């Protein structure tokens, strides 16, 4: 019996807290597996239930069942038999495409495929790893450990301009502009379908209840954060449309989720259903054409083209633009040629 107690004590000593959540005062009773699904990024309900069954989820320092109803001010801990990964970012000698640099800021033209900052399954090879190598003592916003220099971010497979702060003063100054929505950010996007006129998409954006990897738009403020995207039609190409999107807010996957929400997913966006033929003819020649486009650009057709802000030291508005990367430009030219051929046939 003594041996059993000793082993149990040893097991408890070897558990490390990875996540700690204090439930809000206004939280209604909710099953803990469902509650954690909304609070832990990229975690499925099945995975959470398995963790609960294994005793890796504690409520007020006690194990519970998946059916336990979370109550206000409960203290929830996720514990694992290994220490959490440290938040230190290790420098890596990776190439960085610098569009502009001075003593306060850095403008990076990020290539598609590069993750911006370390995170789940991507602890190395990120833009932040490269920045830490090339630049010393980058500042960090409070509560944003592991992301030095970043005041915003863009998705892994989105190309384009990213603003980096090089000191504490500029970070505070720029963060304020992002908070007040005075930063100009315009994206080029190729979307499925013929968009008839310019418009605005709004809604509360939050994790999809069906797939935690993607975002959905809700009418309920309890389910997400307010988001606003203005879009303008630049070029109609029969079955796809080139648009310019201007962000008023900057939420995760905002443009991708917004365009899916209004029935125009981004071309080649696998996560939001744009990686299959959604508009067009049934002819095999057309199908082969679209497949060729997908091969040319196996990622969402989204590019952060324009970035404008008031400079922290100069106190004047400055503006930058990044040309379309080769994959996006190639696909766009193919659609222009295809659309032109259709127009000739119909005249």
DOLUMBA-754090 format. One record per residue (C-alpha): residue number from 1; residue in one letter; x, y, z. Coordinates in Angstrom, 1 decimal, padded with zeros to 4 digits. Layout:
<NUM 'A' <X Y Z>>
...
This chain:
<1 'X' <000.0 000.0 000.0>>
<2 'X' <002.8 002.3 000.9>>
<3 'X' <004.4 001.7 -002.5>>
<4 'X' <001.1 002.6 -004.2>>
<5 'X' <000.9 005.9 -002.3>>
<6 'X' <004.6 006.7 -003.2>>
<7 'X' <003.9 006.1 -006.9>>
<8 'X' <000.8 008.3 -006.8>>
<9 'X' <002.8 011.1 -005.2>>
<10 'X' <005.5 010.7 -007.8>>
<11 'X' <002.9 010.9 -010.7>>
<12 'X' <001.4 014.1 -009.2>>
<13 'X' <004.9 015.7 -008.9>>
<14 'X' <005.5 015.0 -012.6>>
<15 'X' <002.4 016.8 -013.8>>
<16 'X' <002.9 020.3 -015.2>>
<17 'X' <000.3 023.0 -015.7>>
<18 'X' <000.1 024.0 -019.4>>
<19 'X' <-003.1 026.1 -019.3>>
<20 'X' <-005.0 027.8 -016.5>>
<21 'X' <-008.5 029.3 -017.0>>
<22 'X' <-010.5 031.2 -014.3>>
<23 'X' <-014.1 031.0 -015.4>>
<24 'X' <-015.9 034.4 -015.8>>
<25 'X' <-018.5 035.5 -013.2>>
<26 'X' <-021.2 035.6 -015.8>>
<27 'X' <-020.6 032.2 -017.3>>
<28 'X' <-023.7 030.0 -017.6>>
<29 'X' <-023.5 026.3 -016.7>>
<30 'X' <-021.9 024.5 -019.6>>
<31 'X' <-020.3 021.0 -020.1>>
<32 'X' <-016.6 021.3 -019.6>>
<33 'X' <-015.7 019.5 -022.8>>
<34 'X' <-017.8 022.0 -024.8>>
<35 'X' <-016.4 025.0 -022.7>>
<36 'X' <-012.8 024.0 -023.5>>
<37 'X' <-013.5 023.5 -027.1>>
<38 'X' <-014.4 027.2 -027.4>>
<39 'X' <-011.4 028.2 -025.3>>
<40 'X' <-008.5 026.1 -026.7>>
<41 'X' <-007.4 026.8 -030.2>>
<42 'X' <-007.2 023.9 -032.6>>
<43 'X' <-008.6 021.4 -030.1>>
<44 'X' <-011.4 019.0 -031.1>>
<45 'X' <-014.1 017.9 -028.7>>
<46 'X' <-012.9 014.3 -029.0>>
<47 'X' <-009.4 015.3 -028.1>>
<48 'X' <-010.6 017.3 -025.1>>
<49 'X' <-012.8 014.4 -023.9>>
<50 'X' <-009.8 012.0 -024.1>>
<51 'X' <-007.7 014.5 -022.0>>
<52 'X' <-010.5 014.6 -019.4>>
<53 'X' <-010.7 010.8 -019.3>>
<54 'X' <-006.9 010.6 -018.8>>
<55 'X' <-007.1 013.0 -015.8>>
<56 'X' <-005.3 015.8 -017.6>>
<57 'X' <-008.1 018.3 -016.8>>
<58 'X' <-008.6 019.5 -013.3>>
<59 'X' <-011.3 021.8 -011.9>>
<60 'X' <-010.4 023.4 -008.6>>
<61 'X' <-007.5 020.9 -008.4>>
<62 'X' <-009.8 017.8 -008.8>>
<63 'X' <-010.4 015.5 -011.8>>
<64 'X' <-013.8 015.7 -013.4>>
<65 'X' <-015.9 013.9 -016.0>>
<66 'X' <-016.6 015.3 -019.4>>
<67 'X' <-020.2 015.9 -018.3>>
<68 'X' <-019.1 018.3 -015.5>>
<69 'X' <-020.9 021.6 -015.7>>
<70 'X' <-018.5 024.6 -015.6>>
<71 'X' <-019.6 027.2 -013.0>>
<72 'X' <-018.6 030.8 -012.5>>
<73 'X' <-015.1 031.3 -010.9>>
<74 'X' <-014.1 027.6 -011.4>>
<75 'X' <-010.4 027.3 -011.8>>
<76 'X' <-009.6 024.9 -014.7>>
<77 'X' <-006.1 023.5 -015.2>>
<78 'X' <-004.8 021.4 -018.1>>
<79 'X' <-001.9 019.4 -016.8>>
<80 'X' <000.5 017.1 -018.7>>
<81 'X' <003.5 014.9 -017.7>>
<82 'X' <006.0 017.2 -019.4>>
<83 'X' <006.9 020.9 -018.8>>
<84 'X' <005.3 023.4 -021.2>>
<85 'X' <007.5 024.5 -024.0>>
<86 'X' <009.3 027.7 -023.1>>
<87 'X' <008.3 030.9 -024.9>>
<88 'X' <011.8 031.9 -025.8>>
<89 'X' <012.3 032.4 -029.6>>
<90 'X' <015.5 030.9 -030.9>>
<91 'X' <017.3 032.8 -033.7>>
<92 'X' <017.6 031.3 -037.1>>
<93 'X' <019.5 032.5 -040.1>>
<94 'X' <016.6 032.7 -042.6>>
<95 'X' <016.2 035.1 -045.4>>
<96 'X' <013.9 038.1 -044.9>>
<97 'X' <012.6 040.3 -047.7>>
<98 'X' <012.8 043.8 -046.3>>
<99 'X' <010.7 046.4 -048.1>>
<100 'X' <011.7 049.3 -045.8>>
<101 'X' <013.7 049.8 -042.6>>
<102 'X' <014.6 052.7 -040.3>>
<103 'X' <015.4 053.1 -036.6>>
<104 'X' <011.7 052.5 -035.6>>
<105 'X' <010.0 050.2 -038.0>>
<106 'X' <010.6 047.4 -040.4>>
<107 'X' <008.3 046.5 -043.3>>
<108 'X' <008.6 042.8 -044.4>>
<109 'X' <007.3 041.5 -047.7>>
<110 'X' <006.4 038.0 -046.5>>
<111 'X' <006.4 035.1 -048.9>>
<112 'X' <003.5 032.7 -048.9>>
<113 'X' <004.3 029.5 -046.9>>
<114 'X' <006.2 031.2 -044.1>>
<115 'X' <004.6 031.1 -040.7>>
<116 'X' <004.8 034.5 -038.9>>
<117 'X' <005.4 033.4 -035.3>>
<118 'X' <006.2 030.2 -033.4>>
<119 'X' <003.2 028.2 -032.3>>
<120 'X' <001.6 024.8 -032.2>>
<121 'X' <003.5 022.5 -034.7>>
<122 'X' <005.6 025.5 -035.9>>
<123 'X' <008.3 026.2 -033.3>>
<124 'X' <011.0 026.9 -035.9>>
<125 'X' <011.4 028.3 -039.4>>
<126 'X' <009.1 031.3 -038.7>>
<127 'X' <009.5 034.9 -039.6>>
<128 'X' <010.0 035.8 -035.9>>
<129 'X' <012.8 033.3 -035.6>>
<130 'X' <014.5 035.1 -038.6>>
<131 'X' <013.8 038.6 -037.1>>
<132 'X' <015.4 037.6 -033.8>>
<133 'X' <018.5 036.5 -035.6>>
<134 'X' <018.8 039.6 -037.7>>
<135 'X' <017.7 042.2 -035.2>>
<136 'X' <018.5 042.5 -031.5>>
<137 'X' <016.1 043.2 -028.6>>
<138 'X' <012.9 043.5 -030.5>>
<139 'X' <010.0 044.7 -028.2>>
<140 'X' <007.0 042.5 -027.1>>
<141 'X' <003.5 043.7 -026.4>>
<142 'X' <002.2 042.7 -022.9>>
<143 'X' <000.6 039.2 -023.0>>
<144 'X' <002.2 038.5 -026.4>>
<145 'X' <005.3 036.5 -025.3>>
<146 'X' <007.1 034.7 -028.1>>
<147 'X' <006.1 037.3 -030.7>>
<148 'X' <008.8 040.0 -030.5>>
<149 'X' <008.3 043.0 -032.8>>
<150 'X' <004.8 041.9 -034.0>>
<151 'X' <001.9 044.4 -033.8>>
<152 'X' <-000.2 042.3 -036.3>>
<153 'X' <000.2 039.1 -038.4>>
<154 'X' <-000.9 037.5 -041.6>>
<155 'X' <-001.7 033.9 -042.4>>
<156 'X' <001.0 031.4 -043.3>>
<157 'X' <-000.2 031.1 -046.9>>
<158 'X' <-001.0 034.8 -047.4>>
<159 'X' <001.8 036.8 -049.0>>
<160 'X' <002.5 040.5 -048.5>>
<161 'X' <003.4 043.3 -046.2>>
<162 'X' <003.9 043.0 -042.5>>
<163 'X' <004.8 045.8 -040.1>>
<164 'X' <007.4 045.2 -037.4>>
<165 'X' <008.3 047.5 -034.4>>
<166 'X' <012.0 047.8 -033.6>>
<167 'X' <011.6 049.5 -030.2>>
<168 'X' <009.1 049.8 -027.3>>
<169 'X' <008.1 053.4 -028.2>>
<170 'X' <007.2 052.6 -031.8>>
<171 'X' <005.4 049.4 -030.7>>
<172 'X' <003.1 051.3 -028.3>>
<173 'X' <002.5 054.0 -030.9>>
<174 'X' <001.6 051.5 -033.7>>
<175 'X' <-000.4 049.3 -031.4>>
<176 'X' <-002.6 052.3 -030.7>>
<177 'X' <-003.2 052.9 -034.4>>
<178 'X' <-004.2 049.2 -034.8>>
<179 'X' <-006.6 049.5 -031.8>>
<180 'X' <-008.2 052.7 -033.3>>
<181 'X' <-008.4 051.2 -036.8>>
<182 'X' <-006.4 054.0 -038.4>>
<183 'X' <-003.8 051.7 -040.0>>
<184 'X' <-004.5 051.2 -043.8>>
<185 'X' <-004.4 047.6 -044.9>>
<186 'X' <-005.6 046.6 -048.3>>
<187 'X' <-005.5 043.1 -049.8>>
<188 'X' <-005.9 041.7 -053.3>>
<189 'X' <-008.1 038.6 -053.4>>
<190 'X' <-009.2 036.4 -056.2>>
<191 'X' <-012.6 035.0 -055.3>>
<192 'X' <-015.0 032.5 -056.8>>
<193 'X' <-018.1 033.9 -058.6>>
<194 'X' <-019.1 037.2 -060.2>>
<195 'X' <-019.4 039.9 -057.5>>
<196 'X' <-021.8 042.5 -058.9>>
<197 'X' <-020.9 045.5 -056.8>>
<198 'X' <-018.7 046.8 -054.0>>
<199 'X' <-019.8 046.1 -050.4>>
<200 'X' <-019.0 045.5 -046.8>>
<201 'X' <-019.1 042.3 -044.7>>
<202 'X' <-019.7 042.5 -041.0>>
<203 'X' <-020.4 040.1 -038.2>>
<204 'X' <-019.0 038.5 -035.0>>
<205 'X' <-016.2 036.1 -036.1>>
<206 'X' <-015.3 033.1 -034.0>>
<207 'X' <-014.2 029.5 -034.2>>
<208 'X' <-016.5 027.2 -036.2>>
<209 'X' <-018.4 024.7 -034.0>>
<210 'X' <-017.9 022.1 -036.7>>
<211 'X' <-014.2 022.6 -037.4>>
<212 'X' <-012.0 024.5 -034.9>>
<213 'X' <-009.4 025.2 -037.6>>
<214 'X' <-011.6 027.7 -039.4>>
<215 'X' <-013.7 030.7 -038.5>>
<216 'X' <-017.4 031.4 -038.9>>
<217 'X' <-019.5 034.5 -038.8>>
<218 'X' <-022.2 034.9 -036.2>>
<219 'X' <-024.9 037.3 -035.2>>
<220 'X' <-024.3 036.7 -031.5>>
<221 'X' <-021.6 038.8 -029.8>>
<222 'X' <-021.1 036.0 -027.3>>
<223 'X' <-019.7 033.8 -030.1>>
<224 'X' <-017.0 036.0 -031.5>>
<225 'X' <-015.4 039.4 -032.0>>
<226 'X' <-016.8 042.2 -034.2>>
<227 'X' <-015.3 042.3 -037.7>>
<228 'X' <-015.6 044.6 -040.7>>
<229 'X' <-014.2 044.1 -044.2>>
<230 'X' <-014.9 046.6 -047.1>>
<231 'X' <-014.4 045.2 -050.6>>
<232 'X' <-014.2 046.8 -054.0>>
<233 'X' <-014.5 045.0 -057.4>>
<234 'X' <-011.4 045.5 -059.5>>
<235 'X' <-011.8 043.0 -062.4>>
<236 'X' <-014.5 040.5 -063.4>>
<237 'X' <-013.2 037.4 -065.1>>
<238 'X' <-016.4 035.4 -065.7>>
<239 'X' <-016.2 032.8 -063.0>>
<240 'X' <-013.9 034.6 -060.6>>
<241 'X' <-013.5 038.2 -059.5>>
<242 'X' <-010.4 040.2 -058.5>>
<243 'X' <-011.3 042.4 -055.5>>
<244 'X' <-009.6 044.7 -053.1>>
<245 'X' <-010.4 044.2 -049.4>>
<246 'X' <-009.8 046.9 -046.9>>
<247 'X' <-009.7 045.8 -043.3>>
<248 'X' <-011.4 047.9 -040.6>>
<249 'X' <-010.7 045.2 -038.0>>
<250 'X' <-008.0 042.5 -038.1>>
<251 'X' <-009.3 039.2 -036.9>>
<252 'X' <-008.0 035.7 -037.6>>
<253 'X' <-008.8 034.6 -041.2>>
<254 'X' <-011.1 037.6 -041.5>>
<255 'X' <-011.1 038.1 -045.3>>
<256 'X' <-011.2 034.3 -045.9>>
<257 'X' <-014.1 033.8 -043.5>>
<258 'X' <-016.0 036.9 -044.7>>
<259 'X' <-015.8 036.0 -048.4>>
<260 'X' <-016.9 032.4 -047.6>>
<261 'X' <-019.8 033.9 -045.6>>
<262 'X' <-021.2 035.9 -048.6>>
<263 'X' <-020.8 032.9 -051.0>>
<264 'X' <-017.5 033.9 -052.6>>
<265 'X' <-014.7 031.8 -051.1>>
<266 'X' <-011.1 032.7 -052.1>>
<267 'X' <-009.8 030.9 -055.1>>
<268 'X' <-007.7 027.8 -054.0>>
<269 'X' <-008.4 028.3 -050.3>>
<270 'X' <-008.6 024.7 -049.1>>
<271 'X' <-009.7 025.5 -045.6>>
<272 'X' <-012.8 027.5 -046.8>>
<273 'X' <-013.8 025.3 -049.7>>
<274 'X' <-012.2 027.3 -052.5>>
<275 'X' <-009.9 024.5 -053.7>>
<276 'X' <-012.6 023.0 -055.9>>
<277 'X' <-014.6 024.2 -059.0>>
<278 'X' <-017.4 026.3 -057.7>>
<279 'X' <-018.4 028.2 -060.8>>
<280 'X' <-018.0 027.5 -064.6>>
<281 'X' <-018.8 024.9 -067.2>>
<282 'X' <-018.9 021.2 -067.1>>
<283 'X' <-016.4 020.8 -069.9>>
<284 'X' <-013.3 018.7 -069.2>>
<285 'X' <-011.1 021.4 -070.8>>
<286 'X' <-012.3 023.9 -068.3>>
<287 'X' <-011.8 021.5 -065.4>>
<288 'X' <-008.2 021.0 -066.5>>
<289 'X' <-007.7 024.7 -066.8>>
<290 'X' <-008.8 025.3 -063.2>>
<291 'X' <-006.7 022.3 -061.9>>
<292 'X' <-003.7 023.9 -063.6>>
<293 'X' <-004.4 027.1 -061.8>>
<294 'X' <-004.6 025.3 -058.5>>
<295 'X' <-001.2 023.7 -059.2>>
<296 'X' <000.3 027.1 -060.0>>
<297 'X' <-001.0 028.5 -056.7>>
<298 'X' <-001.7 025.8 -054.1>>
<299 'X' <-002.7 028.3 -051.5>>
<300 'X' <-005.4 031.0 -051.0>>
<301 'X' <-005.3 033.8 -053.5>>
<302 'X' <-004.7 036.5 -051.0>>
<303 'X' <-002.0 039.2 -050.9>>
<304 'X' <-001.4 042.0 -048.4>>
<305 'X' <-000.6 044.6 -051.0>>
<306 'X' <-001.0 048.0 -049.2>>
<307 'X' <000.1 049.2 -045.8>>
<308 'X' <-000.1 052.7 -044.5>>
<309 'X' <000.4 054.2 -041.1>>
<310 'X' <001.5 057.3 -039.2>>
<311 'X' <005.3 057.0 -038.5>>
<312 'X' <006.2 056.9 -034.8>>
<313 'X' <009.0 059.5 -035.1>>
<314 'X' <008.2 061.4 -038.3>>
<315 'X' <004.6 061.8 -037.2>>
<316 'X' <003.5 061.7 -040.9>>
<317 'X' <001.5 059.2 -042.8>>
<318 'X' <003.7 056.8 -045.0>>
<319 'X' <002.4 054.3 -047.5>>
<320 'X' <003.9 051.1 -049.0>>
<321 'X' <002.8 048.7 -051.7>>
<322 'X' <004.0 045.2 -052.6>>
<323 'X' <003.6 043.8 -056.1>>
<324 'X' <001.8 040.5 -056.6>>
<325 'X' <004.0 037.5 -056.2>>
<326 'X' <004.7 035.3 -059.2>>
<327 'X' <002.2 032.5 -058.4>>
<328 'X' <-000.7 035.0 -058.0>>
<329 'X' <000.3 037.0 -061.1>>
<330 'X' <000.5 033.8 -063.2>>
<331 'X' <-002.9 032.6 -062.1>>
<332 'X' <-004.4 036.0 -062.7>>
<333 'X' <-003.0 036.2 -066.2>>
<334 'X' <-004.4 032.7 -067.0>>
<335 'X' <-007.8 033.8 -065.9>>
<336 'X' <-007.6 037.0 -068.0>>
<337 'X' <-006.6 035.0 -071.1>>
<338 'X' <-009.4 032.5 -070.4>>
<339 'X' <-012.0 035.2 -069.8>>
<340 'X' <-010.9 037.1 -072.9>>
<341 'X' <-011.4 033.9 -075.0>>
<342 'X' <-014.9 033.5 -073.7>>
<343 'X' <-015.8 037.1 -074.5>>
<344 'X' <-014.6 036.7 -078.1>>
<345 'X' <-016.7 033.6 -078.5>>
<346 'X' <-019.8 035.4 -077.4>>
<347 'X' <-019.3 038.4 -079.7>>
